[in-house]
Amino acid sequence: MERSIGRLAAVVLTASATVAAAQEGAPKVGDQVVLKDPTATVTLGDRTVAKGDESRVFRVVKIGQQLMFVASGERRGWAKPADLVPVDQEIEAVEKALDDRPNSALFARRGLLLAGKGDYDRAIVAYEQALKGAPRSAPLYAGRAAVYFAKGEDDRALADFDDAARFGDDAGDTATVARALHGRGNVLVHKGDIEGAIGYYTESLQRDSKAARVFLDRSAAFDAVKRYDRALQDVDAALKLDPNDPIAHYDRGVYRLGLRDYDRALVDFDRAIQLDPDYAPSHGARALILAAAPDPKLRDGKGAVEAAKRACDLTDSKEYHLLADRAAAHAEAGDFAAAVKDQRRSIELATAANLPAPALDLARDRLTLYNAKKPFRLPPAK
């Protein structure tokens, strides 16, 4: 259920941006950056997706003429270059500040920045130093828990999220308690306890009923246990809170696709693409419907190939499910040689990713169809 982290768009550099990026100190494509002050923002259309006071680490995906496109997990959008600071530079500034006036806030900032770089062990040490000065700080426990979770130490993450919730309750810090309960749910999903995760997501929403992200995570959990109606209810709730979230539109499209509501799923994928044209899974899902819908009125081989090509271009053709979508599109367009090639490569990548045997069997069934010069079809609409 955990959504893949860092789904990145293709790198597109304009001539003027290339010159700007070459200037000393300017972030470049691939750099890790943070927003330099609380007033700085990352936006997508008219939607603010992140603020500087969140201390989130981003990766520069592409550079436009005046703005930079950055991504942190599923937080993706545009920021002013002047509002971005390379993580290494910020860490250096924090280190200097710690030399002058060591305190818990600076140690916590250091921990977050190190975690953003993937240096989890040093990040944990930084949080431990922060906790020495504030041993009952709920946000610090929640921060360290997130690092343990990223490192794969689920039990330690659970213990820290528990402490964050306990100390947050003592301090009347409802926001951190909600965050801790949400985090605990995410850990339980990773451990395979989906029903337990749903319970914690529900508790988190009782503390903060306007947390669109928690509604989305609970919707994915409901989907995992095949409670599709509840999954749709939660994603609808998330969209009421944040109607311009492209991920939420994509998620709802996926659930409708699973329910064989292909017409409305296509509407959701189209809306997701409108809101974020560089989100590859939306293009892939759109391609699948155009290629394989049981209703011929929905099928469009040429459009499917275009959508699937866009999805694969955005991911350097390294995602097995998007290659499978492109294979289906080629088959619908009558190019079975290309369909066979893409499906074989998709199976290779899926095997390397340890996809479960039943899913690999289904992928091989598609390959058999393409070898027989037959297109793939989704199940009939209900």
C-alpha positions as CSV (number, residue, x, y, z in Angstrom):
1,M,0.0,0.0,0.0
2,E,2.9,2.3,0.6
3,R,3.0,4.6,-2.4
4,S,6.2,4.5,-4.2
5,I,8.5,7.2,-3.1
6,G,10.1,9.7,-5.6
7,R,8.2,9.0,-8.8
8,L,10.1,11.4,-11.0
9,A,9.4,13.2,-14.2
10,A,11.7,13.4,-17.2
11,V,14.5,15.9,-17.1
12,V,13.8,18.8,-19.5
13,L,16.3,21.7,-19.5
14,T,15.6,24.9,-21.4
15,A,18.6,26.9,-22.6
16,S,18.1,29.8,-20.2
17,A,17.6,27.4,-17.3
18,T,20.8,25.6,-18.1
19,V,22.7,28.8,-17.9
20,A,21.0,29.6,-14.6
21,A,21.7,26.2,-13.1
22,A,25.4,26.6,-14.0
23,Q,25.7,29.6,-11.8
24,E,27.6,28.9,-8.6
25,G,25.4,27.6,-5.9
26,A,22.3,27.2,-8.0
27,P,20.5,23.9,-7.5
28,K,20.8,21.4,-10.4
29,V,18.7,18.6,-11.6
30,G,19.1,15.7,-9.1
31,D,20.1,17.9,-6.2
32,Q,18.5,17.6,-2.8
33,V,17.1,20.9,-1.5
34,V,15.0,22.4,1.2
35,L,12.9,25.5,1.3
36,K,15.0,28.1,2.9
37,D,12.4,29.8,5.1
38,P,8.8,29.4,6.4
39,T,7.4,31.7,3.8
40,A,8.7,29.7,0.9
41,T,6.3,27.4,-0.9
42,V,6.0,24.6,-3.5
43,T,2.9,24.9,-5.7
44,L,1.2,22.9,-8.4
45,G,-1.3,25.0,-10.3
46,D,-3.2,27.0,-7.7
47,R,-2.5,24.4,-5.0
48,T,0.2,24.8,-2.3
49,V,1.7,21.3,-1.8
50,A,4.4,22.3,0.8
51,K,5.5,25.1,2.9
52,G,8.9,26.0,4.3
53,D,7.9,25.4,7.9
54,E,7.5,21.7,7.1
55,S,11.3,21.2,6.7
56,R,10.8,18.7,3.9
57,V,13.7,17.5,1.7
58,F,13.0,17.7,-2.0
59,R,14.8,16.5,-5.1
60,V,15.1,18.8,-8.2
61,V,13.4,17.0,-11.1
62,K,13.6,19.6,-13.8
63,I,14.3,23.3,-14.4
64,G,12.0,25.7,-16.1
65,Q,12.7,29.2,-17.3
66,Q,11.8,30.8,-14.0
67,L,10.9,27.9,-11.6
68,M,12.2,24.5,-10.6
69,F,10.1,21.4,-10.4
70,V,10.8,19.5,-7.2
71,A,9.5,16.3,-5.6
72,S,9.4,14.7,-2.2
73,G,7.5,11.5,-2.2
74,E,4.2,12.4,-3.7
75,R,4.6,16.1,-2.8
76,R,5.5,17.5,-6.3
77,G,5.4,21.0,-7.7
78,W,7.2,24.3,-8.7
79,A,9.3,26.5,-6.5
80,K,11.4,29.6,-7.0
81,P,15.1,28.9,-7.3
82,A,15.8,31.7,-4.8
83,D,13.6,29.8,-2.2
84,L,15.7,26.6,-2.5
85,V,18.8,25.7,-0.6
86,P,20.9,22.6,-1.2
87,V,20.7,20.2,1.7
88,D,24.5,20.0,2.1
89,Q,24.6,23.8,2.4
90,E,21.8,23.8,4.9
91,I,23.5,21.1,7.0
92,E,26.7,23.1,7.0
93,A,24.8,26.1,8.3
94,V,23.1,24.0,11.0
95,E,26.5,22.6,12.0
96,K,27.9,26.1,12.4
97,A,24.9,27.2,14.4
98,L,25.2,24.1,16.7
99,D,28.8,25.1,17.4
100,D,27.6,28.5,18.6
101,R,24.4,27.6,20.4
102,P,23.6,23.8,20.6
103,N,19.9,23.2,21.3
104,S,17.2,20.6,20.6
105,A,15.7,22.5,17.7
106,L,18.9,22.6,15.8
107,F,19.7,18.9,16.5
108,A,16.2,18.0,15.3
109,R,16.8,20.1,12.1
110,R,20.1,18.3,11.6
111,G,18.4,14.9,12.0
112,L,15.7,15.7,9.5
113,L,18.3,16.9,6.9
114,L,20.4,13.9,7.4
115,A,17.4,11.6,7.0
116,G,16.5,13.4,3.8
117,K,20.0,12.4,2.5
118,G,19.4,8.8,3.5
119,D,22.0,9.0,6.3
120,Y,19.7,7.4,8.8
121,D,22.2,6.4,11.5
122,R,23.5,9.9,11.9
123,A,20.0,11.2,11.8
124,I,19.0,9.0,14.7
125,V,22.0,10.2,16.6
126,A,21.0,13.8,16.0
127,Y,17.4,13.1,17.3
128,E,18.9,11.4,20.4
129,Q,20.9,14.5,21.0
130,A,17.8,16.6,20.6
131,L,15.9,14.4,23.0
132,K,18.5,14.9,25.7
133,G,17.4,18.5,25.9
134,A,13.7,17.8,25.5
135,P,13.0,14.2,26.8
136,R,9.2,14.6,26.6
137,S,9.0,16.3,23.2
138,A,6.3,14.5,21.2
139,P,7.5,16.0,17.8
140,L,11.0,14.7,18.4
141,Y,9.8,11.2,19.1
142,A,7.6,11.4,16.0
143,G,10.6,12.6,13.9
144,R,12.9,9.8,15.1
145,A,10.1,7.3,14.5
146,A,9.9,8.4,10.9
147,V,13.6,7.8,10.5
148,Y,13.4,4.3,12.0
149,F,10.5,3.5,9.7
150,A,12.5,4.7,6.6
151,K,15.4,2.6,7.8
152,G,13.2,-0.5,8.1
153,E,13.3,-0.8,11.9
154,D,9.5,-1.1,12.3
155,D,9.4,-2.1,16.0
156,R,11.5,0.9,17.0
157,A,9.4,3.1,14.9
158,L,6.2,1.8,16.6
159,A,7.8,2.4,20.1
160,D,8.7,6.0,19.2
161,F,5.3,6.7,17.6
162,D,3.7,5.4,20.8
163,D,5.8,7.8,22.9
164,A,5.0,10.6,20.6
165,A,1.3,9.9,21.0
166,R,1.6,9.6,24.8
167,F,3.7,12.8,25.3
168,G,1.5,14.6,22.8
169,D,-1.6,13.7,24.8
170,D,0.1,14.9,28.0
171,A,0.9,18.2,26.3
172,G,-2.4,18.7,24.5
173,D,-0.6,18.5,21.2
174,T,-3.4,17.1,19.1
175,A,-1.5,17.6,15.8
176,T,1.4,15.5,16.8
177,V,-0.8,12.8,18.3
178,A,-2.7,12.6,15.0
179,R,0.7,12.4,13.2
180,A,1.9,9.6,15.5
181,L,-1.3,7.6,15.0
182,H,-1.0,8.0,11.2
183,G,2.6,6.9,11.4
184,R,1.7,3.9,13.4
185,G,-0.8,2.9,10.8
186,N,1.8,3.2,8.1
187,V,4.1,0.9,10.0
188,L,1.4,-1.7,10.5
189,V,0.7,-1.6,6.8
190,H,4.4,-2.4,6.2
191,K,4.1,-5.3,8.7
192,G,1.1,-6.6,6.9
193,D,-1.5,-5.8,9.6
194,I,-3.9,-3.9,7.4
195,E,-6.9,-4.1,9.7
196,G,-4.8,-2.8,12.6
197,A,-3.6,0.0,10.3
198,I,-7.2,1.0,9.5
199,G,-7.9,1.3,13.2
200,Y,-5.0,3.7,13.7
201,Y,-5.9,5.7,10.6
202,T,-9.4,6.0,12.1
203,E,-8.0,7.2,15.4
204,S,-5.8,9.7,13.6
205,L,-8.8,11.1,11.8
206,Q,-10.7,11.4,15.0
207,R,-7.9,13.8,16.1
208,D,-7.7,15.6,12.8
209,S,-10.7,15.2,10.5
210,K,-9.2,17.4,7.8
211,A,-6.1,15.3,7.1
212,A,-6.5,14.5,3.4
213,R,-3.3,12.4,3.4
214,V,-4.7,10.1,6.1
215,F,-8.0,9.6,4.2
216,L,-5.9,8.6,1.2
217,D,-3.8,6.1,3.2
218,R,-6.9,4.6,4.8
219,S,-8.6,4.3,1.4
220,A,-5.6,2.4,0.1
221,A,-5.8,0.1,3.2
222,F,-9.5,-0.5,2.6
223,D,-8.6,-1.3,-1.1
224,A,-6.0,-3.8,0.1
225,V,-8.7,-5.8,2.0
226,K,-11.2,-5.4,-0.9
227,R,-13.5,-3.0,0.9
228,Y,-13.9,-1.0,-2.2
229,D,-16.9,1.0,-1.2
230,R,-15.1,2.3,1.9
231,A,-12.0,3.0,-0.2
232,L,-14.0,5.2,-2.5
233,Q,-15.7,7.0,0.4
234,D,-12.3,7.9,1.8
235,V,-10.8,9.1,-1.4
236,D,-14.0,11.2,-2.0
237,A,-13.5,12.7,1.5
238,A,-9.8,13.5,0.6
239,L,-11.0,15.2,-2.6
240,K,-13.5,17.3,-0.7
241,L,-10.6,18.6,1.4
242,D,-8.2,19.0,-1.5
243,P,-10.1,18.8,-4.8
244,N,-6.9,19.6,-6.9
245,D,-4.8,16.7,-5.6
246,P,-3.7,14.7,-8.7
247,I,-2.8,11.7,-6.6
248,A,-6.3,11.5,-5.1
249,H,-7.8,11.7,-8.6
250,Y,-5.4,8.9,-9.7
251,D,-6.3,6.8,-6.7
252,R,-10.0,7.1,-7.3
253,G,-9.4,6.1,-10.9
254,V,-7.6,3.0,-9.7
255,Y,-10.4,2.0,-7.4
256,R,-13.0,2.6,-10.2
257,L,-10.8,0.6,-12.5
258,G,-10.9,-2.3,-10.0
259,L,-14.7,-1.9,-9.8
260,R,-14.8,-2.1,-13.6
261,D,-16.3,1.4,-13.8
262,Y,-14.1,2.2,-16.8
263,D,-15.8,5.4,-18.0
264,R,-15.5,7.2,-14.7
265,A,-12.0,5.8,-14.1
266,L,-10.9,7.4,-17.4
267,V,-12.4,10.7,-16.2
268,D,-10.3,10.5,-13.0
269,F,-7.1,9.7,-14.9
270,D,-7.7,12.6,-17.3
271,R,-8.2,15.0,-14.4
272,A,-5.1,13.7,-12.7
273,I,-3.1,14.3,-15.8
274,Q,-4.5,17.8,-16.2
275,L,-3.4,18.6,-12.6
276,D,0.0,17.0,-12.9
277,P,1.1,16.2,-16.5
278,D,4.3,14.6,-15.3
279,Y,2.8,11.9,-13.1
280,A,3.6,8.7,-15.1
281,P,1.1,6.3,-13.4
282,S,-1.8,8.4,-14.6
283,H,-0.7,8.2,-18.2
284,G,-0.2,4.4,-17.8
285,A,-3.6,3.8,-16.4
286,R,-5.2,5.9,-19.1
287,A,-3.3,3.9,-21.7
288,L,-4.6,0.7,-20.2
289,I,-8.3,1.7,-20.5
290,L,-7.8,3.0,-24.0
291,A,-6.1,-0.2,-25.0
292,A,-8.1,-2.8,-23.2
293,A,-11.5,-1.6,-22.2
294,P,-14.2,-4.1,-23.0
295,D,-16.4,-1.4,-24.6
296,P,-15.0,-0.6,-28.0
297,K,-16.3,2.9,-27.7
298,L,-13.6,3.6,-25.1
299,R,-10.8,2.0,-27.0
300,D,-8.3,4.0,-29.0
301,G,-5.1,2.2,-30.0
302,K,-3.3,5.3,-31.2
303,G,-4.2,7.3,-28.1
304,A,-3.2,4.3,-25.9
305,V,0.2,4.1,-27.5
306,E,0.7,7.9,-27.0
307,A,-0.3,7.8,-23.4
308,A,1.8,4.7,-22.6
309,K,4.8,6.1,-24.4
310,R,4.5,9.2,-22.2
311,A,4.4,7.1,-19.1
312,C,7.5,5.1,-20.1
313,D,9.4,8.2,-21.2
314,L,8.8,9.8,-17.8
315,T,10.3,6.7,-16.0
316,D,13.0,5.8,-18.5
317,S,11.1,2.6,-19.3
318,K,12.1,1.1,-15.9
319,E,8.6,0.4,-14.4
320,Y,7.3,-3.1,-15.2
321,H,3.6,-2.1,-14.9
322,L,4.0,0.8,-17.3
323,L,5.8,-1.4,-19.8
324,A,2.9,-3.8,-19.5
325,D,0.5,-0.9,-20.3
326,R,2.6,0.0,-23.3
327,A,2.5,-3.6,-24.5
328,A,-1.3,-3.6,-24.2
329,A,-1.4,-0.4,-26.2
330,H,0.8,-1.8,-29.0
331,A,-1.4,-4.9,-29.2
332,E,-4.5,-2.8,-29.5
333,A,-2.8,-0.8,-32.3
334,G,-1.9,-4.0,-34.1
335,D,1.9,-3.9,-33.5
336,F,2.2,-7.3,-31.8
337,A,6.0,-7.4,-32.3
338,A,6.3,-4.3,-30.1
339,A,3.8,-5.7,-27.7
340,V,5.8,-8.9,-27.2
341,K,9.0,-7.0,-26.7
342,D,7.5,-4.7,-24.1
343,Q,5.7,-7.6,-22.3
344,R,8.9,-9.7,-22.1
345,R,10.8,-6.8,-20.7
346,S,8.0,-6.1,-18.2
347,I,8.1,-9.7,-17.0
348,E,11.9,-9.5,-16.6
349,L,11.6,-6.4,-14.4
350,A,8.7,-7.8,-12.5
351,T,10.6,-11.0,-11.8
352,A,13.6,-9.0,-10.6
353,A,11.2,-7.0,-8.3
354,N,10.0,-10.3,-6.7
355,L,6.4,-9.9,-7.9
356,P,4.2,-12.7,-6.5
357,A,3.9,-15.8,-8.7
358,P,0.2,-15.3,-9.5
359,A,0.9,-11.9,-10.8
360,L,3.7,-13.2,-12.9
361,D,1.4,-15.9,-14.3
362,L,-1.0,-13.3,-15.4
363,A,1.8,-11.3,-17.1
364,R,2.8,-14.5,-19.0
365,D,-0.8,-15.0,-20.0
366,R,-0.7,-11.6,-21.7
367,L,2.5,-12.5,-23.5
368,T,0.8,-15.7,-24.8
369,L,-2.0,-13.5,-26.2
370,Y,0.4,-11.2,-27.9
371,N,2.4,-14.1,-29.4
372,A,-1.0,-15.3,-30.8
373,K,-1.6,-11.8,-32.2
374,K,-4.5,-11.2,-29.9
375,P,-5.1,-8.0,-27.8
376,F,-5.6,-8.0,-24.0
377,R,-9.0,-7.1,-22.6
378,L,-10.1,-6.0,-19.2
379,P,-13.0,-7.9,-17.5
380,P,-16.5,-6.8,-18.7
381,A,-18.0,-3.9,-16.8
382,K,-20.4,-4.8,-14.1
